[in-house]
Amino acid sequence: MKFLDSKFSDRVEIGGGFQGLGELLILGKRKGNSLDMGCLLSTLKDGGGNRRTPANVGEVAVFVPGLRIPKTVDFSQPLGDHLSKNLVERLSALRTRIVVMAGQEAPTATKLKRKTATQHGGSSFSDLLQATENYLSVLLGLVKEGSQLKHMVQFVWVNQEDDAEETAISNAWYELLSVLHLMAMLSLSHANSLLLPKISGESYQPKVSEERRRDSVDVFLKAAGYLDYAIKHVLPQIPPELRTDLPIDLSEGVLRAICLQALGQGVDVQLGMAIDSAKATLAVKRRLACEMVEYWRQAQDNIMNLPLTDGWGGKHQLFVKWKYAEAKAAAYYYHGLIIDENNTEVSHRMAVAALQAAEEFLKESKKVCEVFNTMPPTSRNPPLWGTLKHLSEKIPKDTSSKVRINRDLYSHETILETAPKLPDFALALKPDEYQLPQVDPSWDNEG
């Protein structure tokens, strides 16, 4: 049974990026150490702005712990004697574009956000994602094999989950790691917009179309792919003594947790599509639910012992805890229904225990969800739809029915006190195999 067949198709091609600082006239004119950004941003006061946490982030279907914002970097001073003027200006222009666009998007990255047309066409998230990819191919010249330039530029980014407001490190691998993290967060923001239900002309019930659900799975896999590549190929390039200086936003535990979150939410969407499909068997639904449990279990293992106590960090831990409990509710529900099909005294008792466990985990998930939404920055749930709507209706109803029937057949003492063990399944959903772009040809002419 296949639920995944679409591709992330709404990226916007924006030419080849800027060729020099002269082209910044599109954005505004340079004034000392600031930029007059015209219609895009009035003034970039300190080259990227300070950490800005909104009081409320609106409806959250997909958790995004804010956007880390880059601050302006002067490439000319450290690199002016080593690279051509054109290449230095191109690096500056491409990165400045990200500084400006990320500064615009960060305050509303997790708010209810429909695709908004921009001067380039498409959505602003797509534009920023494309801008990061344009920058990457030029940035890679600083970390290519044999390069002596990787430590010459100090890169500064504003954090979201770390206690320190910003982190400055003179290492181009840190910059590359930060860019990949930003690309993953933009993808999760896009997935959030896809999965916020809306009322269509055909129905008064809020829903998410099957096309948007399929698209969201593709976006989740792309987000996981960026993070998986960062963990396997970029983080190891940063010396161990320097890794201790990384913000918690970029710690291996947080990166792995977000990667697993993306996969877990992808399976959640697939389970919702299976629930809506007349062809999907209970066995298919149970397998998807059990896989979802494992993704969220691993995510919790990676994040729960990290020093994330409040703000985005505390909210992140609560989101994982909430979704882990929700996944277990789904898994025990379908496991109980399948066990009950054996139609024996033992199987009936095990089924009741599984369904009761499902109901308890559903109650736990709702309690954690309430705490998650009230923790600043506050948030709210979108209208119920999909997997959670189905389970919220079915679990209490089916559990009550099975308990009543089985208590008529057997005494209360004979009903199992503990739920049966969930079956183990191999995890089918994997991150996209992301590959960095080729180093920009402009580096070929450098000595």
QUIBELMO-V380686 format. One line per field, one symbol per residue. burial: 1 if it has 9 or more other ideal C-beta (glycine too) atoms within 8 Angstrom, else 0. A space follows every 50 residues. Layout:
# QUIBELMO-V380686
burial=???
This chain:
# QUIBELMO-V380686
burial=00100101001101001101101100110100011110011001001110 00110011110111111111111010011100000111111111111111 11111100111010000100011111111111111111111111001011 01101111111100011010111111111111111111111111111000 00000011000111111111111111111110011001000110011111 10111111111111111111111110000101011111111111111111 01110101001111111111111111111111111111110000001111 11111111101101100110111010111011001111111101110110 01100110010000110011010010101010010000110110010
